[in-house]
Amino acid sequence: MASSIQPVSPSPRLPLPPTRRPHNSALLIAIVSLLVLLVVTGSLIGQHLLTGTGTTSLSVIATGPFIQLPLNTTQRNDLQHLSSYMQDKQLASLYVARMSLDEEVGQLIMVEYGDTYYSSDLDTMINTLHAGGVIMYEFQMQSFNQTKNDIAQMQAHAKIPLLISTDEEGGIVHRLINIYPPRPSALSIYESGNPAYAAQQGHQVAHDLSALGINTNLAPDVDVALIPNAPDQITRTFGFTTDSVIQYAGPYLQAMQGDGTIGCIKHFPGLGDASIDAHFGLPVVNRTKDQIYSVELAPFKHFIQSPDRLENPGMIMPTDVLMPAIDPTMPAELSPIFMTDILRKQFGYDGVALTDALYMQGISQTWSMPQAAVLALKAGNDMLLGPTGVTQMEDMVNGIKAAVLDGSLPKTRIDEAATRIIALKMEYHLMPAIPPQA
């Protein structure tokens, strides 16, 4: 994904399978019993607790994350087990039930900012408007200490820990070039012929990001390159077949997430056959439904349904692409057919879906950012990328709230999205998996 401030390549996002989060009455009873016991015995540490009815009162952690990365053996093991995720989901719903509508809606937004430092504008989006995440670009990360300090300030001013993200793919999308040496591109990793090299790069990027306080990498790109020298895909893909993408993106994602960095596979449902860059227009892919399912969608389905939990993406990013064989009217990231019918129901993804930047031309030529935000949530997205300052964020928040109040956007959809986001933060130990204080 790219910024209007700095032209760079785009980044979409996706969710998980039914096998990942089934309903188990015995387990749920055990979880509820555990929660009651925790509350009664007063074992709440006092970190990031919610008090009152509908307002958040969370203690500030000056250094941001609650743990030191890399993950220890127990934390890594937690990521691999379904029961831990189910507990996080139950706990997250308790937090969401105590939030005001403003707080909930704020959590659904990943903001951008135009300054090269921690500014009052960014502080307002984080502290007053309750942003759930921040994305950073190359021009905002000039040195190791400056970047680490800015991120520490962001986390210190956030009532709920932030998802701090960047697109650190390697190759032509290298946001940390001012801090770390250039990384190999996805294509060069594929050309090495060695999946272990992909894993090594996954470990390395997780190490480098976590050292700065960045907890989310909007990578890997799991598009299947179908057009030579496609404008938005040059060197960004792990080869030219579904099998090659799975073979190399898999070890990369597994290593990165195993080291505690949230991965985000993109660009759902696939940009491999797009002949124009979605930053400058709406790509149209005129392939058959069978072709799209067997090629473009296949890597997403594989990672969502992988029995290896570390291959299940923490996030998925959809993007602006029109595939008339499946939905002839709506770009994929605004399409209920793609985001709910296929991603959620057919593939079973129950994780966080993060939109690509809603200011990109494929969307903004037709809809305002608040309109696109409402459509994205209705379609099945959880988190919205795009506002670049307080005014744009306020407009987006007000647009979403108006849609909730007039009944065109169900409040349950807001609750579901906020719960997924808080659960993800617990799952990756960004906030403690403990219930809010009664």
N, C-alpha and C positions, 0 to 999 in steps of 0.2 A: 504494500500500500504506500501511497506517496502523499506528500504534503503540498498544499497550495503554496506554502512558503518556499519550499525547496523541491523542484521537480525530481521525483524519484519513482521507482516502480511500485505498483499497488500491492495490497495484502488482504485477502479474504479469510473467512473462518467458519468452523463446524462443531457437532455433538456426538453421543454414545448408544450402545445396543440394549435391547430388553434384558439380555442376560446379565448386564452390568448392574441393573438396579431392580431386581424382582421384588415382589411383596412377600414377605415371610412373617406371618403373624407371630410366631414364637420369638423371632428375633426382635420384632417391634416391641413386644411386651417386655422383653429383656431390656431393651433400650430405654423404654419409659420408666421401668423400675430403677435403672441406673440413674436417670435424670433426677427422679424423686430423691434417691439416696444422696446424690451430690448436693442437691439444694438443701435438704434437711441437715446434712452434716456440715454445710457451710464451706465446702471445699472449692469455692470459687476464688481464684487467685487475685481477682481485682483487675485483670487485664482486659480492656475493651469490653466492658459490660454495658448492658442497656438498662436504664432505669426509667421509672415513670411510665405513662401511657401514651405512646406515640411520639416520644422524643428520645434522642440518643444521647447518652452521657458516657462517653468512652474515655478511659484514661489515656494520656499521651505517652507513647514510647519514643524517647528521643532518637534512638538508633534505628527505628523502623521495624525490621523483621523481629519476630519473637524467638527465632532460633538462629544459630550460626550454620551456614552451609559449608561444605556439602552435608547432605542428610546423613544421620547416623544409621546404623543397621536397622533399628526398630522403626524409624521413620520411613526408611526405604521399603521395609516390609509392609507398613501400613498402606502405602501407595498401591501395593500389588493385591490387596484383598478387598473384596466387595463389601464385607461387613463394615469396614471402616468408612467407606464412602456412604453407605446407608445411614450410619450414625451421623456423619457430617450433614447429610441432607435433612435429617430430623432436627438436629440442633439448629441448622440454618433457618428452618421454618419458624422456630421459636423466636429468633432474632427479628425476622421479617415481620412477624405478627405484632411486634412492639414498635415498629418504625412508623413515623408519619409518612404521608404520601410523598412529601418533598424529599425525605431521606431515601425512600425506596427508589423514586425516579432518578435521583442523583446517582445511586449505585449502578444504574443501567448505562451510565455514560462514561466513555473513555475520552478524555479531553486532549486537545493539542494546545500548545501555547507558543506565542511568537517571540518571546524574549529569550535571551541567552543565559538567564539567571532565574533564581526563584523570585518572582515578582509578586506585587500585590494582586494583579489580575489572576495569576495562578493560585494564589492563596485563597482568593474569594471562591474560585471554582472548587477547591478542595475542602475548605473549612466551612464555608457558608452554604454552598450549593451541593455539597456532599458527593462530589465526583467519586465514582468507583475505581477509576483507573486513569493513568496518564501515559501517553505515548511520547517517546523522545526521538529526535532526529540528530543527524551528524552535527549540524551547526550549534546544537545545544550541549554537545559533549566534547569540549575542547581539550580537557585533560582528565587524568584519573581522579585527582583530588577534588577538582571542581565538580565533576559529575557525581562522585560519591557524596559530596557534601550537599549538593542540590537535592539529590534523592532522599538523603537523610532528613532534610528539611520538609520535603513533601510528606514523608511518612510521619514525622513528628507533629505536623499540623492536621493530619487526617484523623477523624474520629474512629473510622474503621480502616484497617490497613489497605493500601492501594495495590492494585495490579499495575506495576510499572513495566511498560513494554517497549520494545523496539523491533525493527526488522533486521536482524543480524543473520542474513542468509549466507553471506560470503559472495565472492565474485563482484558483480556490478551493484549489488545491494549490500553495502558494508557500512553500517551506521557508526561503527566504532573506529574508523580509520585514523582518527586523531589520537587514539589511545593504544590500540593494538596493531600488530602487523596485519597485512591483508590476509584474508582467509580464502581457501580454495572455493570455487563455485560448485554448485551441485553437479553441473555437467562434468567438471574435472574430477570430482569424486567418483562419479560413474565411470569415467574413462580410465580411472586407475585399475578397474577390474577387481577391486578388493573391498568387500563390504566391511571388513575390519577397519579400514581407513575411514569409512563413514562413521563408525562408532567412535573412533578416536576424535574426529572432529566434533561429534555431539558432546563428548566429555569436555573438550576444550572450550567450546562456546559456553557451556553451562558454567564452567569455572570462571571464565572471563566476565560473564554477565553478573554472576552472583557476587563477585568481588566488588562490583560497583553498586549493588543493591537492586539490579534489574532482575525481576523474578519471572518475566514472561517473554519468550522469544516468538515473534510472529513468523514462525518457520517450523517445519520445512515446507517448501512448495512441492505439492504432489501432483501437479499438472503433468499430463503426458504430452510431450512435444510432438505435434503432428505436422506443423508447418515449419520448414527450414527458415531460420532467421526471423521468426515471428517477433514483432516489435516489442512486446512486453515479456517475452519468455527467453530471450537469448541467454544461455548459460545458467538459467535459473532452475532447470528441471533435471531430475536424475535419469536422463535417458529418454528413449523414444518409444518404449512399450510399457504397458501396465506392469509387467513382471519386473522390468528394470527399476521402475519407480519404487515398487514395494521392496525389492531386494536391497536398495541403498537408503531409501528414506526411513525404512524400518529400524535398522541399527542406529541411525542418527537420532531418531525420535526416542528410542528406548534408552540410549545412553544419556541424552539430555534430560529427559524427565526423571530417570533414575537418580540423577544428581540434583534433583530438586527444582529444575527450571521448567515452568509450564510451557508445553509446546502447543503450537497452533497450526494445523494443516490448512492449506489454501491451494487454489482459489476455487471453492465449491461453486458450481458442479464441474468446473474444469475450463481452463482458458487455452488448452493446447491447440485448438483449431481456430482461435480468434485471430483475425487479420488486422485488427486495429487495437490500439491501447485504450482501455476503458477510462483512463484519465481524460481522454479527449473526445470520447464518443461512446456509443453503446455497441459493443461487438455483437454480431449476429452469427450464430453457428448453425448452419443448415445441414446437420447430420441427422440420421434416422434415430428413432427412440432406441432401437436395438444397439446401434453403434455407440450411442452415448452411455448406455448402461454397461456395455461390455468393455469400454475403454475409459472415457472420462470419469465416470462415477466409480469404476472398479477400485481404484486405490482408496477412496474415501470409505467405501463399504468394508474393505479389508481391514483398515486401521480401526474403524469403529467397532467391528465385530471380532477383532483379534483376541484370542484367549490370554495373550500376554498383556496385563493391565498397563505396563509401561509403554506399550504401543498404542493404547487408547488415548487419543488426543485430549488434553485438558480443554482445548478450545478448537473451534473450526470457524474459518472465515469464508463466508460466501462473497460473491462479487457481482458486478453489473455485467451480465451476459444474457442475451436473449437466445433461447433454444426453442424455436417454434414447434418442433415435433413433440415437445412436452408441455410447454406453456407459451402460446403464441402472443400473449399480451404483456406479461410482466417480466422485468429483469429478474434473474434468479434470486437475488437477495431480498427482493420484495414480493416473491412469489410464494403463496401458501402451498402450492403444489410441490415446489422444490423444498421449502424449508420445513413444512409440517408433514405432508403426505410421504415424501421420499426420505428426507433426512431423519425425521423423528419416528414416523410410523413404519416405513419399510425397512430402514437401516437400523432403527432402534437407538439413535443417539439421544442421550439424556444429559449431555454436557452443555457448556456455554457456547452459543453461536454469537460471534462478534462480527458486525457488518464491516465491510470495507468502508473507506471514507465516504460519507454521504454527500460531500461536496464535489465528488468526481463527476465529470460531464455526462457520463452514462445515466446518472440519476438527476443531477441538478438542472439539466436542460428541460426536464419535465416537472419535477417536484421541488418545492422549497425544502430546506433541511428539516423543519418541524413536520411537514407533511410526510417526508420520507421516513422520519423516525417512527411515526405512528404506523405507517404501512409496514415497516420492518418488524415492529413488535407484533402486529397482527399476523404477519406471515409466519412468525415463530422464532425470530431472533431474540437474544437476551440482552446483548450489549451493543451500544451504538457508538460508532467512531465518527468524529467529524467536527464538533464545535471547537473553534480556535481561540475562544476568548469568552469573557463573562456574558457579553451581549448575545452571542450565538447560543451559549449554553442556556441562558434564561429563556430565549425564544423556544428552544427545544423542550425544556422542562414545561413551559407554559402550554405548548402544543399538546404534549402528552397528557398533562393534567386535564386540559379541556376535553380531550377525547374520552378520558375516563369519566369525567363528570357528566358528559352528554350521553354516555352509554355506548358510544361507538367502539371503544376499546375496553374490554372487560378488565376490572380490577384484578381478577384472578390471573390474568396474563402477566400483569406487573408483578404479582406475588410470586408466580412461577419463575420468572426471569431473575428476580432479586434473590430468590432462594438458591437457584443454580450458581449464581455469582458468589454468594457468601459460602456455599458449600465448597466451591473450588478453592476459596481462600483458606478454608479449614483443611481441606484435603492436602494442600501443599504447605501446611504449617505456617501460613502467613498470619493467622490468628488462631488462638487456642480453641480446640474443640471441646468447649465447656458451655453449659447453658447460661442464658442471661440471668441476672439476679432477679429473684421474685420481688 
